[in-house]
Structure formats: C-alpha cells, structure tokens
Amino acid sequence: MRGSLEENIRRGSLEIVADLLDASCHGVRKTELISRCNLSFPQFKKYLQLALKANLITLENAESCILLKLSDKGKEFLKAYQHLKTLLEH
C-alpha cells in the first residue's frame, strides 16, 4: 500500500487505519497485525480502538485466539480510501 520510505515515516491517521484494515482482510491476530502495520503497541491500541468504535473491524473468537477481521463497513471504507488515493496520484 505504501511506496517510498518517506511515505512510511509520514503516515497519517487515515493511512494507518487503512493499513490496519488492509492487513485484516482475512482475519489476523493482534501481534501479526502490529507487525504488518509497523506500529508500536500504544499506536496499535489507539488505532484499533478507533477502528472498533467505527465498526470497521470486528473481533472473532477462533480456536485458541481472537482474530481481527475486516467488517463490511471496513471494506467500504478501504475501497473509498483507495479510490481517493488513486485520484490524488493522477
């Protein structure tokens, strides 16, 4: 989703939320999501709470863990975000 190193350093809140959503498309554990999104634990907690409160991500009980999964509303958000990002690049 991200390009250059400079873009990685300057991610804004919307981009971080979009990264969380993109990484949780198929269900993922918290630790894997933190790693995929390159976040500290405090950052992760902040953005996870935001995504949960907005119903963009759901929590699902798996066999021995809790998985974070993209909700239908999260899919709509991610699609709209990606569309806007494409418009800005052209």
C-alpha angles and dihedrals in degrees: 000000000000126000125192129024090250090059090051092054094049102046114152128213095267092051092049091050090048090051090051091050094046092050093049097052095114101027124278140188120250095249093051091048092051089052096045092050095042094231134147115239094254090050090047092051091050095051095038090055089049092050093045093048090051090047092239093128130033131205117232128187111234127183098291104350146041118258125204112221135184112253125216089257088050090053090053091048093049093048092049092046092051091048092052091046090053091050091052093050094057 
